[in-house]
Every structure is written in C-alpha cells, then in structure tokens.
C-alpha cells in the first residue's frame, strides 16, 4: 500500500511540474520582441505624412443619402 501511495505521489508531482513548466512557457512567450520594443522607449514613433485626398486627380467627395427630416407635431395639453 505504501508503494502505491508513493507511485501516486510521484505521478501527481510529475503532472504538477509539467503543468508549471507549460504555464511558464506560455507566460514568457508574451515577452517575445520585448528587447526591441524597450530599445524604442523615449524615441518618437515614425509617423506617415498627412495626405489630403482633395488634391488627388479624380477626387469625388462622398455623399450619403440622408433620411427626410421629420417634424414633430405638437399638440396642446398633451404629454406625448
């Protein structure tokens, strides 16, 4: 019986160790590229130049169909 307990305990510890190692690997995988990102701390990020589409050839402004304006009727002495 003692042998069964020891074997059970070993299997439990082995599984716990494997689960801990897997958790560590998954957690540390989020740190990939951290060195490169930390090297850019304090440096202005590269921005693209602002472009105005109105100056491009063949530019057409966007138009959207708007719903007709609804005028609310007002009735005297009415709450709604």
N, C-alpha and C positions, 0 to 999 in steps of 0.2 A: 504494500500500500504506500509506503514511503517513496518507493521508486516511481510510482505513478504520479505522486504529488510533485516530485522533483521534475519529472518529464513535462508535466503540465505547466509548471512554473517557468521552465526553460522556453517552452513554446510561446507562452504569454510574453515573456521578456523579449524574445526574438521579434515577435509581431509588433510590440510597442516600439522597439528600436527601429524597425523598418518604417513604421508609420512616422516616427520622429524625423528620420532621415529624409523621407519623402516630403514631409512638411517643410523642412529646411531648404530643400532643393527648390520647391515651388515658390517659397517666400523670397529666396535670393535671386530667382530668375527675373524678378521685377527690377533688379538693380542693373540689368544689362544696359550698357552705354552710359552709366552714371558718371564715369570719369570724364567723358567728352562733354556732357551737359554741365558738370561742375566747372569745367575749364572756361565755359562761356559766361559764368556769373560776373556781373558788372560790365559786360560788353553790350553795346547797343545791338539789338537784333537786326538782321538785314530786312529792310522793307522794300517792297516793289514801288515803282514810281506810279503816282496817281495819273490815270488816263481819263480824259473827257471824251465820251463816245460821240458828242455832238460835232466834233471836228473830223470824224472819220467820214470817208466817202460813202454815200448811200445810206446815211443815218436816217432812220424814221423813228419818231417818238412813239412810245407805247400808248395805246388808248384802250381803255376798258369800258365795256358797256355798263352804264350806271342805272340803277333802278329809278323809276319815276318817283318824284317827290310826293310824299303822302302828307296831305294837310289834315291835321286832326280837327274833327268837328267839336265845337264847344257848345254844350247845352247848359242853359242856365239852371241852377239848383240841382245839378247832378254831380255825384261824387265820382262817377266813372264816365 
